[in-house]
Amino acid sequence: MRRVFNIAVVMLLAYLMTDRLFMHAQAGEPGTVTCRQGAHMVKQDALKKGFGNTASSIQAENFLAGCLVTGRAQFGNVVAHD
């Protein structure tokens, strides 16, 4: 049982490290922006869709918080990274 747990932990760590490597590789590609720039894009899009300033600011803050926690977020075809 302990061996199965150790294998699961190693597989999880390998997945997380690989995910982080791909994220850093994507950061240099065109079409990527910072989390703050992505949040600004989300706010502008929400304003264009007719949301008020408060609602669009909340959407932007949610996008920024999610991006900063996970290290990346996607808005349309644009990838935002920390």
Steps between C-alpha positions, in 0.01 A plus 500: 500500500782738584667427167181591311481827691864581421446428132191724498695784662784468249254499210326809636831685540605401147170629363533832684860549389414422138205737513724777635757439225234528229370818659846658489543389140169665406598825672735592216249434222312779330145526626597485866454787743547558870220431746442871549473562125259208469285643780490833318389321182225321695377830642495668159314204349242509779447873449448439126239236581301755701600419857540791736831618638455314829407170337783520248748583776387195697547280194848642450589444867377140482710440189806656664457300821462173311797580281724586795399188694548252216773688316300527178159564355347513154284771347389405153814404307728696731689328780576710805783398731650618824 
